[in-house]
Amino acid sequence: MLLPVVAGVDGSAESLAAAEWAAREAVRRDRPLRLVHAWNWHPRQGAGEPATAVQRHLARRVLRQAEDHVRAACSEIRPYDEQVEGPATEALLRAAERADLLVLGSRGLSGFTGFLVGSVALGVVAKAMRPVVLVRSEEEAADEHLPAADGSASTRTGYRDVVLGIDLGEPCDEVIEFAFQAARLRHARLRVVHAWRAASPIGLGPGDIGLVTDSQQADEWQGYLSAVLQVWRDKYPDVEVDATVAPGKASNVLVRAATGASLLVVGHRLPERPVGPRTGPVTHAVIHEVGCPVAVVPHE
């Protein structure tokens, strides 16, 4: 059986938006959709059977609400659901192990773009062995698509760009392939972005590009990026690729690049010895500041 797209739901507006996005992604990937609710969000402290029955009843209601929402928004999909015993972070991590990808919701910050990412989502992103997509509560199907000719929102137009943030210091195959597949499924352009800092003659390390001018450094990075992507262009010849390098702090460059995108893809290196729910500084910044859905792809 194909691994499903899994959405974690808890009855909140953000989790319903995540479930709807997950449904659309399941259709794109031709995979089943699984809705998961962790009914015991905190460790039990002497809870008896009556408490357990209430928890299960509430979980059933949350799942039914999510199912109704998904079916109303995406008639092509028939989700199946599962109640799992928490705490939430551990339960969702277990669910991710049996998923093609896991989708979670994050509240959009009122008045400006960005995420309010809770401890559960951060904990899952930091430790998940499978890709995790974070979706803000205001996300709608039309947000993935280009506007219509009159400027109005539409789901009948082409998809907005998929953006891949790439670190040329250690380009990762899992992250790159996820982005190419996402663009191919959407028939969207893939914009690949690498941020670089001007190198000074002092403190250059092995492999650093120490050319005289910024333009020369940019040309060197651009050539390296083209070389890294060539094998993926060959593998996905139907994906239009726009590869650019930009000077500046990586998180700032990616936030700008993701404006108006349908999806941002970034990598997350799994630490050899995890210490708490930690993500890298770039990943941490973009999942809080970017307005479109963000796919965090783990790698070693």
HUZI-V541292 format. One record per pair of residues at least 4 apart in sequence whose ideal C-beta (glycine too) atoms are under 7 Angstrom apart, sorted by the first residue. I is the first residue (numbers start at 1). GAP is how many residues later the second one is. D is the distance in whole Angstrom. If there is no record, write none. Layout:
# HUZI-V541292
{{I & GAP & D} {I & GAP & D}}
This chain:
# HUZI-V541292
{{2 & 29 & 5} {2 & 30 & 7} {3 & 28 & 7} {3 & 95 & 7} {3 & 96 & 6} {3 & 97 & 4} {4 & 27 & 6} {4 & 28 & 4} {4 & 29 & 6} {4 & 30 & 4} {4 & 95 & 6} {4 & 96 & 6} {5 & 17 & 5} {5 & 20 & 5} {5 & 21 & 4} {5 & 24 & 6} {5 & 26 & 5} {5 & 28 & 5} {5 & 94 & 7} {5 & 95 & 6} {5 & 96 & 6} {5 & 98 & 7} {6 & 28 & 5} {6 & 30 & 6} {6 & 89 & 5} {6 & 90 & 7} {6 & 93 & 4} {6 & 96 & 5} {6 & 97 & 7} {7 & 11 & 5} {7 & 12 & 4} {7 & 15 & 4} {7 & 28 & 5} {7 & 96 & 5} {8 & 7 & 7} {8 & 28 & 5} {8 & 84 & 5} {8 & 94 & 7} {8 & 96 & 5} {9 & 6 & 4} {9 & 10 & 5} {9 & 26 & 5} {9 & 27 & 7} {9 & 28 & 5} {9 & 53 & 6} {9 & 54 & 7} {9 & 57 & 4} {10 & 5 & 5} {10 & 27 & 7} {10 & 52 & 6} {11 & 4 & 7} {11 & 51 & 4} {11 & 54 & 6} {12 & 93 & 7} {13 & 4 & 7} {13 & 124 & 5} {14 & 4 & 6} {14 & 91 & 3} {14 & 92 & 6} {14 & 93 & 5} {14 & 122 & 7} {14 & 123 & 4} {15 & 4 & 6} {15 & 90 & 4} {16 & 4 & 6} {16 & 50 & 6} {16 & 53 & 5} {17 & 4 & 6} {17 & 88 & 6} {17 & 118 & 5} {17 & 119 & 7} {17 & 120 & 5} {17 & 122 & 5} {18 & 4 & 6} {18 & 85 & 5} {18 & 86 & 6} {18 & 87 & 4} {18 & 117 & 4} {19 & 4 & 6} {19 & 16 & 6} {19 & 47 & 5} {19 & 50 & 6} {19 & 51 & 5} {20 & 4 & 7} {20 & 49 & 6} {20 & 50 & 6} {20 & 53 & 5} {20 & 54 & 7} {21 & 4 & 6} {21 & 82 & 6} {21 & 114 & 5} {21 & 118 & 6} {21 & 272 & 6} {22 & 4 & 6} {22 & 11 & 6} {22 & 81 & 4} {23 & 4 & 7} {23 & 10 & 5} {23 & 47 & 5} {23 & 50 & 7} {23 & 51 & 4} {23 & 54 & 5} {23 & 56 & 7} {24 & 4 & 6} {24 & 50 & 6} {24 & 117 & 6} {25 & 4 & 6} {26 & 5 & 5} {26 & 6 & 7} {26 & 7 & 4} {26 & 51 & 6} {27 & 47 & 7} {27 & 49 & 5} {27 & 50 & 6} {28 & 157 & 4} {28 & 158 & 7} {29 & 71 & 7} {29 & 156 & 7} {31 & 69 & 6} {32 & 48 & 7} {33 & 44 & 5} {33 & 46 & 4} {34 & 45 & 7} {34 & 46 & 6} {34 & 48 & 6} {35 & 28 & 6} {35 & 31 & 5} {35 & 32 & 7} {35 & 44 & 5} {35 & 46 & 4} {36 & 46 & 5} {36 & 48 & 6} {36 & 56 & 7} {36 & 59 & 5} {37 & 22 & 5} {37 & 25 & 5} {37 & 26 & 5} {37 & 46 & 6} {38 & 46 & 5} {38 & 47 & 7} {38 & 48 & 4} {38 & 50 & 5} {38 & 53 & 4} {38 & 54 & 7} {39 & 16 & 5} {39 & 17 & 6} {39 & 19 & 7} {39 & 20 & 4} {39 & 44 & 5} {39 & 46 & 7} {39 & 47 & 7} {40 & 4 & 6} {40 & 15 & 6} {40 & 45 & 5} {40 & 46 & 4} {41 & 45 & 5} {41 & 46 & 6} {41 & 47 & 5} {42 & 45 & 6} {43 & 44 & 6} {47 & 4 & 4} {47 & 5 & 6} {49 & 4 & 6} {50 & 4 & 7} {51 & 4 & 6} {52 & 4 & 6} {53 & 4 & 6} {54 & 4 & 6} {55 & 4 & 6} {56 & 4 & 6} {56 & 27 & 6} {57 & 4 & 7} {58 & 4 & 6} {59 & 4 & 6} {59 & 24 & 5} {60 & 4 & 6} {61 & 4 & 6} {62 & 4 & 7} {63 & 4 & 6} {63 & 18 & 4} {64 & 4 & 6} {65 & 4 & 6} {66 & 4 & 6} {67 & 4 & 6} {67 & 12 & 6} {67 & 14 & 6} {68 & 4 & 6} {69 & 4 & 6} {70 & 4 & 6} {70 & 7 & 6} {70 & 9 & 5} {71 & 4 & 7} {84 & 7 & 4} {84 & 11 & 7} {85 & 6 & 7} {86 & 4 & 7} {86 & 5 & 5} {87 & 4 & 7} {88 & 4 & 6} {88 & 32 & 5} {89 & 4 & 6} {89 & 31 & 5} {89 & 34 & 4} {89 & 35 & 6} {90 & 4 & 7} {91 & 4 & 6} {92 & 4 & 6} {92 & 10 & 7} {92 & 32 & 5} {93 & 31 & 6} {93 & 34 & 6} {93 & 35 & 6} {95 & 4 & 6} {95 & 7 & 7} {96 & 6 & 4} {96 & 28 & 7} {96 & 32 & 5} {96 & 33 & 7} {96 & 34 & 5} {96 & 36 & 7} {97 & 32 & 6} {97 & 33 & 7} {99 & 31 & 6} {101 & 29 & 6} {101 & 30 & 4} {101 & 31 & 7} {101 & 32 & 6} {102 & 22 & 7} {102 & 26 & 6} {102 & 28 & 6} {102 & 30 & 5} {103 & 30 & 5} {103 & 32 & 6} {104 & 17 & 5} {104 & 20 & 6} {104 & 28 & 6} {104 & 30 & 6} {105 & 30 & 5} {105 & 32 & 6} {106 & 9 & 4} {106 & 10 & 6} {106 & 11 & 5} {106 & 15 & 6} {106 & 28 & 5} {106 & 29 & 7} {106 & 30 & 6} {107 & 9 & 4} {107 & 29 & 7} {107 & 30 & 5} {108 & 6 & 7} {108 & 7 & 7} {108 & 28 & 4} {108 & 29 & 5} {108 & 30 & 5} {109 & 5 & 4} {109 & 7 & 6} {113 & 178 & 3} {114 & 174 & 6} {114 & 175 & 5} {114 & 177 & 7} {115 & 19 & 6} {115 & 21 & 6} {115 & 172 & 6} {115 & 173 & 5} {117 & 4 & 5} {117 & 5 & 6} {117 & 17 & 7} {117 & 170 & 6} {117 & 171 & 6} {118 & 4 & 7} {119 & 4 & 6} {120 & 4 & 6} {121 & 4 & 6} {121 & 13 & 6} {122 & 4 & 6} {122 & 155 & 5} {122 & 157 & 7} {123 & 4 & 6} {123 & 154 & 4} {124 & 4 & 5} {124 & 8 & 6} {125 & 7 & 5} {125 & 143 & 7} {125 & 154 & 6} {125 & 162 & 7} {125 & 171 & 5} {126 & 151 & 4} {126 & 152 & 5} {126 & 153 & 5} {127 & 147 & 6} {127 & 150 & 7} {128 & 4 & 5} {128 & 170 & 6} {129 & 169 & 6} {131 & 47 & 6} {131 & 164 & 6} {131 & 165 & 7} {131 & 166 & 5} {132 & 164 & 5} {133 & 160 & 6} {133 & 161 & 7} {133 & 162 & 5} {134 & 153 & 6} {134 & 159 & 7} {134 & 160 & 5} {135 & 4 & 5} {135 & 158 & 5} {136 & 155 & 7} {139 & 4 & 6} {139 & 154 & 6} {141 & 14 & 5} {142 & 11 & 4} {142 & 12 & 6} {142 & 13 & 5} {144 & 15 & 6} {144 & 16 & 6} {144 & 118 & 4} {145 & 9 & 6} {145 & 10 & 6} {145 & 12 & 5} {145 & 13 & 7} {145 & 14 & 6} {145 & 15 & 7} {146 & 11 & 4} {146 & 12 & 5} {146 & 14 & 6} {147 & 4 & 5} {147 & 5 & 6} {147 & 6 & 6} {147 & 7 & 7} {147 & 10 & 7} {148 & 4 & 5} {148 & 6 & 4} {148 & 9 & 6} {158 & 29 & 7} {158 & 30 & 7} {159 & 27 & 4} {159 & 28 & 7} {159 & 29 & 4} {159 & 103 & 5} {160 & 28 & 7} {160 & 100 & 6} {160 & 101 & 6} {160 & 102 & 4} {161 & 27 & 6} {161 & 28 & 5} {161 & 30 & 5} {161 & 100 & 5} {161 & 101 & 7} {162 & 17 & 6} {162 & 20 & 5} {162 & 21 & 4} {162 & 24 & 7} {162 & 26 & 5} {162 & 28 & 5} {162 & 99 & 7} {162 & 100 & 6} {162 & 101 & 5} {162 & 103 & 7} {163 & 28 & 5} {163 & 30 & 6} {163 & 94 & 5} {163 & 95 & 5} {163 & 98 & 5} {163 & 101 & 5} {163 & 102 & 7} {164 & 12 & 7} {164 & 15 & 4} {164 & 26 & 6} {164 & 28 & 5} {164 & 29 & 7} {164 & 101 & 5} {165 & 28 & 6} {165 & 89 & 5} {165 & 99 & 7} {165 & 100 & 7} {165 & 101 & 5} {166 & 5 & 6} {166 & 10 & 7} {166 & 26 & 6} {166 & 27 & 7} {166 & 28 & 5} {167 & 4 & 7} {168 & 26 & 5} {168 & 53 & 7} {168 & 56 & 6} {168 & 57 & 6} {168 & 60 & 7} {171 & 5 & 7} {171 & 57 & 5} {172 & 4 & 7} {172 & 95 & 5} {172 & 127 & 4} {173 & 4 & 6} {174 & 4 & 6} {174 & 123 & 6} {174 & 125 & 5} {175 & 4 & 7} {175 & 90 & 7} {175 & 92 & 4} {175 & 122 & 5} {175 & 124 & 6} {176 & 4 & 6} {176 & 56 & 6} {177 & 4 & 6} {178 & 4 & 6} {178 & 87 & 6} {178 & 117 & 7} {178 & 119 & 5} {179 & 4 & 6} {179 & 11 & 6} {179 & 86 & 4} {180 & 4 & 6} {180 & 10 & 6} {180 & 52 & 5} {180 & 56 & 5} {180 & 59 & 6} {181 & 4 & 6} {182 & 4 & 6} {182 & 81 & 6} {182 & 83 & 7} {183 & 5 & 5} {183 & 6 & 7} {183 & 7 & 4} {183 & 56 & 5} {184 & 52 & 6} {184 & 54 & 6} {184 & 55 & 5} {186 & 76 & 7} {188 & 74 & 6} {189 & 51 & 5} {189 & 53 & 6} {190 & 49 & 5} {190 & 50 & 7} {190 & 51 & 5} {191 & 51 & 5} {191 & 66 & 6} {192 & 33 & 7} {192 & 37 & 6} {192 & 49 & 6} {192 & 51 & 4} {193 & 51 & 6} {193 & 53 & 6} {193 & 60 & 6} {193 & 61 & 6} {193 & 64 & 5} {194 & 27 & 6} {194 & 31 & 5} {194 & 51 & 5} {195 & 51 & 6} {195 & 53 & 6} {195 & 54 & 7} {195 & 55 & 4} {195 & 58 & 4} {196 & 21 & 7} {196 & 25 & 5} {196 & 49 & 6} {196 & 51 & 6} {198 & 16 & 6} {198 & 19 & 6} {198 & 49 & 6} {199 & 5 & 6} {199 & 9 & 5} {199 & 10 & 6} {199 & 11 & 5} {199 & 18 & 7} {201 & 9 & 6} {204 & 4 & 4} {204 & 6 & 5} {209 & 8 & 5} {209 & 11 & 5} {209 & 12 & 7} {211 & 5 & 4} {211 & 6 & 5} {211 & 9 & 6} {212 & 4 & 6} {214 & 4 & 6} {214 & 33 & 7} {215 & 4 & 6} {216 & 4 & 6} {217 & 4 & 6} {218 & 4 & 6} {218 & 27 & 6} {219 & 4 & 6} {220 & 4 & 7} {221 & 4 & 6} {221 & 24 & 4} {222 & 4 & 6} {222 & 23 & 5} {223 & 4 & 6} {224 & 4 & 6} {225 & 4 & 6} {225 & 18 & 5} {225 & 20 & 6} {226 & 4 & 7} {226 & 17 & 6} {229 & 4 & 6} {229 & 12 & 6} {229 & 14 & 6} {230 & 4 & 6} {231 & 4 & 6} {232 & 4 & 6} {233 & 4 & 7} {233 & 8 & 6} {246 & 7 & 5} {248 & 4 & 5} {248 & 5 & 5} {249 & 4 & 7} {250 & 4 & 6} {250 & 32 & 5} {251 & 4 & 6} {251 & 31 & 5} {251 & 34 & 4} {251 & 35 & 6} {252 & 4 & 7} {253 & 4 & 6} {254 & 4 & 6} {254 & 10 & 7} {254 & 32 & 5} {255 & 31 & 6} {255 & 34 & 5} {255 & 35 & 6} {258 & 6 & 4} {258 & 32 & 5} {258 & 34 & 6} {261 & 31 & 5} {262 & 30 & 6} {263 & 29 & 6} {263 & 30 & 5} {263 & 32 & 6} {264 & 22 & 7} {264 & 26 & 5} {264 & 28 & 6} {264 & 30 & 5} {265 & 30 & 5} {265 & 32 & 6} {266 & 16 & 7} {266 & 17 & 5} {266 & 20 & 6} {266 & 28 & 7} {266 & 30 & 6} {267 & 30 & 5} {267 & 32 & 6} {268 & 11 & 6} {268 & 12 & 6} {268 & 15 & 5} {268 & 28 & 5} {268 & 29 & 7} {268 & 30 & 5} {269 & 11 & 6} {269 & 30 & 6} {270 & 28 & 5} {270 & 29 & 7} {270 & 30 & 6} {279 & 4 & 4} {279 & 5 & 5} {280 & 4 & 7} {281 & 4 & 6} {282 & 4 & 6} {283 & 4 & 6} {283 & 13 & 6} {284 & 4 & 7} {285 & 4 & 6} {286 & 4 & 5} {286 & 8 & 6} {287 & 7 & 5} {287 & 9 & 7} {290 & 4 & 6}}
